[in-house]
Amino acid sequence: MVANGVKVKLNRLTVMGAIAAVATAVSATAVLSQGNSEIAIDGSSTVFPITEAVAEDFQIENAGINVTVGVSGTGGGFTRFCAGETDISNASRPIKTEEIEACQAAGIEYIELPIAYDALTVVVNSENTLLDSITVEELKTLWAPEAQGTITLWSQIRDGFPDETINLYGPGTDSGTFDYFTEAIVGDSGASRADYTASEDDNVLVQGVASDPFALGYFGFAYYEANSSRLKALAIDNGDGPVAPTRENVENGTYQPLSRPLFIYVNAEAAQRPEIQAFVEYYLTNTDLVTEVGYVPLPARAYELSQQHFSEGATGTRFANRDIVGIDIEELLQLEAE
């Protein structure tokens, strides 16, 4: 069973790029004009594997309902969502103030639902024998804006490293992973050097690091796990010694500061449609799919609270404009939404 589960996970991630391209090519007008048997989803590439797995299994059990899942990045997904073009938005960070305002201006209300944990993972090529771990300070030295054009060699990161060029790979600026990483590591969301290979498609980042022995990059844990034979995940030292990105370390709270919640945002008006209700309920109850594609399920109580919020149509955000590093999901879900 374990072997089959891994095979399913790898197959889903391998075909992700092709599926995303097809889904993205379908215009919002085409999707929404076909009636209430269509569910349009876009947003985070990190959340994509979970939502795509849910969509695949949901459609098998619900013939006649077509679910399209695009990958525009968290920011790009919110742009479409707040324009009323999609029913659900995948997000690897909470909604931002300017996105809240855009939704308000368009009359779009939303239901915010955390759906999993991710261990945002820093990786190097599998042939890299220089290091097995990296400190938060070393990552800040490497990725801060002032590093652009100045911190270019491995020898500048740690004494004894060779004078080889570090080739960096990371998400683009529309990515929630970019926002979270820069806030957690650099200290300011969006503050980053720009002289690196950026892509909203995590498979491009995987390929870049896997083909370059002196590369370093970061993306969601599922993409590392699906390519672990070609990549090495670095343990992160936040001052108390190196901690590896594992499910156990995410659950016990020791993988900091790169452990984070993932979300879907549901258009509150669309949530009145039976197929949206069925899909979201399926999403929140089939949490084994979270594990299957390489992420960490939330505590059972968190899913119960999310189901309650969805069934009550509780709109607004509990996570925006808060420090979400090391947050208690259950505690936040019991706060009043803003």
C-alpha positions as CSV (number, residue, x, y, z in Angstrom):
1,M,0.0,0.0,0.0
2,V,2.8,2.4,0.8
3,A,4.5,1.7,-2.5
4,N,1.2,2.3,-4.4
5,G,0.6,5.5,-2.5
6,V,4.1,6.8,-3.5
7,K,3.5,5.8,-7.1
8,V,0.2,7.8,-7.2
9,K,1.8,10.8,-5.6
10,L,4.7,10.8,-8.1
11,N,2.4,10.3,-11.0
12,R,0.2,13.2,-9.9
13,L,3.2,15.6,-9.5
14,T,4.8,14.4,-12.7
15,V,1.8,15.3,-14.8
16,M,1.1,18.5,-12.9
17,G,2.7,20.8,-15.4
18,A,0.7,19.5,-18.3
19,I,-2.6,19.5,-16.4
20,A,-2.0,23.1,-15.1
21,A,-1.2,24.3,-18.6
22,V,-4.5,22.9,-20.0
23,A,-6.5,24.3,-17.0
24,T,-4.9,27.7,-17.3
25,A,-5.7,27.8,-21.0
26,V,-9.4,27.5,-20.3
27,S,-10.8,31.1,-20.1
28,A,-12.9,32.0,-17.1
29,T,-15.7,32.9,-19.5
30,A,-15.7,29.5,-21.0
31,V,-15.6,27.8,-17.6
32,L,-18.4,29.8,-16.0
33,S,-20.7,29.9,-19.1
34,Q,-21.2,26.2,-19.0
35,G,-23.4,26.2,-16.0
36,N,-23.2,25.0,-12.4
37,S,-21.5,21.7,-13.2
38,E,-18.1,23.6,-13.5
39,I,-15.8,24.5,-10.6
40,A,-13.0,26.9,-11.4
41,I,-9.9,27.0,-9.2
42,D,-6.6,28.8,-9.6
43,G,-3.7,30.0,-7.5
44,S,-0.8,28.5,-5.6
45,S,1.5,25.9,-7.2
46,T,2.3,24.6,-3.7
47,V,-1.4,23.9,-3.0
48,F,-2.0,22.6,-6.5
49,P,-1.0,19.0,-5.8
50,I,-3.6,18.7,-2.9
51,T,-6.4,20.4,-4.8
52,E,-5.6,18.4,-8.0
53,A,-5.7,15.1,-6.1
54,V,-9.0,16.1,-4.4
55,A,-10.4,17.2,-7.8
56,E,-9.4,13.9,-9.5
57,D,-11.0,11.7,-6.9
58,F,-14.1,14.0,-6.5
59,Q,-14.8,13.9,-10.2
60,I,-14.5,10.1,-10.2
61,E,-17.3,10.0,-7.6
62,N,-19.3,12.8,-9.1
63,A,-19.7,12.3,-12.8
64,G,-20.8,15.4,-14.7
65,I,-19.0,17.9,-12.4
66,N,-15.8,19.3,-14.1
67,V,-13.2,20.8,-11.9
68,T,-10.4,22.9,-13.5
69,V,-7.3,23.7,-11.5
70,G,-4.8,26.4,-12.7
71,V,-1.4,27.5,-11.4
72,S,-1.1,31.3,-11.5
73,G,0.6,31.5,-8.2
74,T,-1.1,32.7,-5.0
75,G,-1.0,36.4,-6.1
76,G,-2.2,35.6,-9.6
77,G,-4.9,33.4,-8.2
78,F,-6.2,36.1,-5.9
79,T,-6.3,38.6,-8.8
80,R,-8.6,36.2,-10.7
81,F,-10.6,35.3,-7.6
82,C,-11.2,38.9,-6.6
83,A,-12.4,39.6,-10.2
84,G,-15.0,36.9,-9.8
85,E,-13.4,34.6,-12.4
86,T,-12.9,31.6,-10.1
87,D,-14.8,29.9,-7.4
88,I,-11.9,28.8,-5.2
89,S,-8.4,30.2,-4.8
90,N,-5.4,28.1,-3.7
91,A,-3.1,30.1,-1.4
92,S,0.2,29.3,0.3
93,R,-0.2,32.4,2.5
94,P,-3.1,34.4,3.9
95,I,-4.8,36.9,1.8
96,K,-3.1,40.3,1.7
97,T,-4.6,43.7,2.6
98,E,-4.6,44.9,-1.1
99,E,-6.3,41.6,-2.1
100,I,-8.9,42.0,0.6
101,E,-9.6,45.5,-0.7
102,A,-9.8,44.3,-4.3
103,C,-12.4,41.6,-3.3
104,Q,-14.4,44.2,-1.3
105,A,-14.4,46.6,-4.3
106,A,-15.8,43.8,-6.5
107,G,-18.3,42.7,-3.9
108,I,-16.6,39.3,-3.5
109,E,-16.9,37.8,0.0
110,Y,-14.9,34.7,0.8
111,I,-14.6,31.9,3.3
112,E,-11.0,31.2,4.4
113,L,-10.1,27.6,5.0
114,P,-6.7,26.2,6.2
115,I,-6.2,22.8,4.6
116,A,-2.7,21.5,5.4
117,Y,0.8,22.3,6.7
118,D,3.8,22.6,4.4
119,A,7.5,22.3,5.3
120,L,8.9,24.9,2.9
121,T,12.1,23.1,1.9
122,V,15.6,24.5,1.0
123,V,17.3,22.1,-1.4
124,V,20.6,21.5,-3.2
125,N,21.6,19.0,-5.8
126,S,21.9,15.4,-4.6
127,E,25.6,15.4,-5.5
128,N,26.3,18.4,-3.3
129,T,28.6,17.2,-0.4
130,L,29.3,20.6,1.0
131,L,26.5,20.8,3.5
132,D,23.6,19.0,5.0
133,S,22.2,21.9,6.9
134,I,22.1,25.7,6.7
135,T,21.4,28.4,9.3
136,V,18.7,31.0,9.0
137,E,21.4,33.7,9.1
138,E,23.2,32.1,6.2
139,L,20.0,32.0,4.2
140,K,19.4,35.6,5.0
141,T,22.9,36.5,3.8
142,L,22.3,34.6,0.6
143,W,18.7,35.9,-0.2
144,A,18.5,39.4,1.2
145,P,18.2,42.3,-1.4
146,E,21.7,43.5,-0.6
147,A,23.1,40.1,-1.6
148,Q,22.3,40.9,-5.3
149,G,25.4,41.0,-7.3
150,T,27.6,40.7,-4.3
151,I,27.0,37.3,-2.6
152,T,27.7,35.0,-5.6
153,L,30.1,32.3,-4.4
154,W,29.8,29.4,-2.0
155,S,32.9,30.6,-0.3
156,Q,31.1,33.8,0.8
157,I,28.5,31.7,2.7
158,R,30.8,29.6,4.9
159,D,34.6,29.3,5.4
160,G,36.0,26.4,3.6
161,F,33.5,26.3,0.8
162,P,34.9,26.5,-2.8
163,D,35.0,29.6,-5.0
164,E,32.2,28.2,-7.1
165,T,29.2,30.3,-8.2
166,I,25.9,29.7,-6.4
167,N,23.1,29.4,-8.9
168,L,19.8,30.2,-7.2
169,Y,16.3,29.0,-8.0
170,G,13.1,30.2,-6.3
171,P,9.5,31.1,-6.8
172,G,8.5,34.3,-8.7
173,T,7.0,37.3,-6.9
174,D,3.4,36.2,-7.5
175,S,4.1,33.2,-5.3
176,G,2.9,32.9,-1.8
177,T,6.0,30.7,-1.2
178,F,8.1,33.7,-2.1
179,D,6.2,36.0,0.3
180,Y,6.4,33.5,3.2
181,F,10.1,32.7,2.6
182,T,11.2,36.3,2.4
183,E,9.2,37.2,5.5
184,A,10.5,34.3,7.6
185,I,14.1,34.4,6.4
186,V,14.8,38.1,5.4
187,G,12.3,39.6,7.8
188,D,10.2,41.5,5.2
189,S,7.7,39.9,2.9
190,G,8.8,40.5,-0.7
191,A,12.3,41.6,0.2
192,S,14.7,39.5,-1.9
193,R,17.5,39.6,-4.3
194,A,16.3,39.5,-7.9
195,D,19.3,37.9,-9.6
196,Y,18.0,34.3,-9.4
197,T,16.1,31.9,-11.7
198,A,12.4,32.5,-10.8
199,S,9.4,30.5,-11.9
200,E,5.8,30.0,-10.7
201,D,6.2,26.4,-11.8
202,D,7.9,24.4,-9.1
203,N,8.8,21.7,-11.6
204,V,11.1,24.2,-13.4
205,L,12.8,24.9,-10.1
206,V,13.2,21.2,-9.4
207,Q,14.8,20.6,-12.8
208,G,17.1,23.6,-12.4
209,V,18.5,22.4,-9.0
210,A,18.6,18.8,-10.1
211,S,20.8,19.5,-13.1
212,D,23.3,21.8,-11.4
213,P,25.7,20.5,-8.6
214,F,26.2,24.1,-7.3
215,A,22.6,25.2,-7.3
216,L,20.3,26.0,-4.3
217,G,16.6,26.6,-4.3
218,Y,13.4,26.5,-2.2
219,F,9.8,25.3,-2.8
220,G,7.1,23.2,-1.1
221,F,8.0,19.9,0.5
222,A,5.8,17.8,-1.9
223,Y,8.1,18.8,-4.8
224,Y,11.2,17.8,-2.9
225,E,9.7,14.5,-1.8
226,A,8.6,13.6,-5.3
227,N,12.2,14.2,-6.5
228,S,14.2,13.2,-3.5
229,S,16.5,11.0,-5.6
230,R,17.7,14.0,-7.4
231,L,17.7,16.6,-4.6
232,K,19.0,17.0,-1.1
233,A,16.8,18.7,1.5
234,L,18.8,20.9,4.0
235,A,18.0,20.9,7.7
236,I,17.4,24.4,9.0
237,D,19.2,25.8,12.0
238,N,17.2,28.5,13.7
239,G,19.5,28.7,16.6
240,D,18.8,25.4,18.4
241,G,20.6,23.1,16.0
242,P,19.6,21.7,12.5
243,V,16.1,20.4,12.1
244,A,15.1,18.5,9.0
245,P,11.9,19.2,7.0
246,T,9.8,16.1,8.0
247,R,6.2,15.6,8.8
248,E,7.1,14.8,12.4
249,N,9.1,18.0,12.8
250,V,6.2,20.1,11.3
251,E,3.7,18.4,13.7
252,N,5.8,18.9,16.8
253,G,6.6,22.5,15.9
254,T,10.4,22.2,15.7
255,Y,10.8,22.9,12.0
256,Q,10.9,26.7,12.2
257,P,10.6,29.2,10.7
258,L,9.7,27.4,7.5
259,S,6.7,25.4,8.6
260,R,3.5,27.1,7.3
261,P,-0.2,26.6,6.8
262,L,-1.8,26.3,3.3
263,F,-5.3,27.5,2.4
264,I,-8.2,27.6,0.0
265,Y,-10.5,30.6,-0.2
266,V,-14.0,29.9,-1.4
267,N,-16.2,32.5,-3.0
268,A,-19.2,32.9,-0.6
269,E,-21.8,33.3,-3.3
270,A,-20.4,30.3,-5.2
271,A,-20.5,28.3,-2.0
272,Q,-24.3,28.3,-2.2
273,R,-24.1,26.0,-5.2
274,P,-24.5,22.3,-4.4
275,E,-21.4,21.1,-6.3
276,I,-19.2,23.7,-4.5
277,Q,-20.6,22.5,-1.2
278,A,-20.0,18.9,-2.1
279,F,-16.4,19.6,-3.3
280,V,-15.4,21.6,-0.2
281,E,-16.9,19.0,2.1
282,Y,-15.0,16.3,0.2
283,Y,-11.8,18.4,0.5
284,L,-12.1,18.8,4.2
285,T,-12.9,15.2,5.0
286,N,-10.5,13.3,2.6
287,T,-7.4,14.5,4.4
288,D,-5.5,11.3,3.5
289,L,-4.9,13.0,0.2
290,V,-2.9,15.7,2.0
291,T,-0.4,13.0,3.1
292,E,-0.5,11.2,-0.2
293,V,0.8,14.1,-2.1
294,G,3.5,15.0,0.4
295,Y,2.1,17.5,2.9
296,V,1.1,17.3,6.6
297,P,-2.6,17.2,7.7
298,L,-3.9,19.7,10.2
299,P,-5.1,18.5,13.6
300,A,-8.5,16.9,13.4
301,R,-10.1,19.7,15.4
302,A,-8.9,22.2,12.9
303,Y,-10.7,20.4,10.1
304,E,-13.9,20.3,12.3
305,L,-13.7,24.0,12.8
306,S,-13.1,24.7,9.1
307,Q,-16.2,22.5,8.3
308,Q,-18.2,24.5,10.8
309,H,-17.1,27.8,9.3
310,F,-17.9,26.7,5.8
311,S,-21.3,25.3,6.7
312,E,-22.1,28.6,8.5
313,G,-20.8,30.7,5.6
314,A,-18.4,32.5,8.0
315,T,-16.7,35.0,5.7
316,G,-13.6,37.1,6.3
317,T,-10.0,36.3,7.4
318,R,-8.5,35.1,10.7
319,F,-5.0,34.8,9.4
320,A,-4.3,38.0,7.4
321,N,-2.0,40.6,8.9
322,R,-0.8,38.3,11.6
323,D,2.6,36.7,12.2
324,I,1.8,33.1,11.1
325,V,5.2,31.7,11.9
326,G,4.6,28.9,14.5
327,I,0.9,29.8,14.8
328,D,-1.6,27.6,16.6
329,I,-4.2,26.8,13.9
330,E,-6.9,25.7,16.2
331,E,-6.6,28.8,18.4
332,L,-6.8,31.1,15.4
333,L,-9.8,29.3,13.9
334,Q,-11.7,30.1,17.1
335,L,-11.1,33.9,16.8
336,E,-13.6,36.2,15.2
337,A,-13.0,36.8,11.5
338,E,-12.1,40.3,10.3
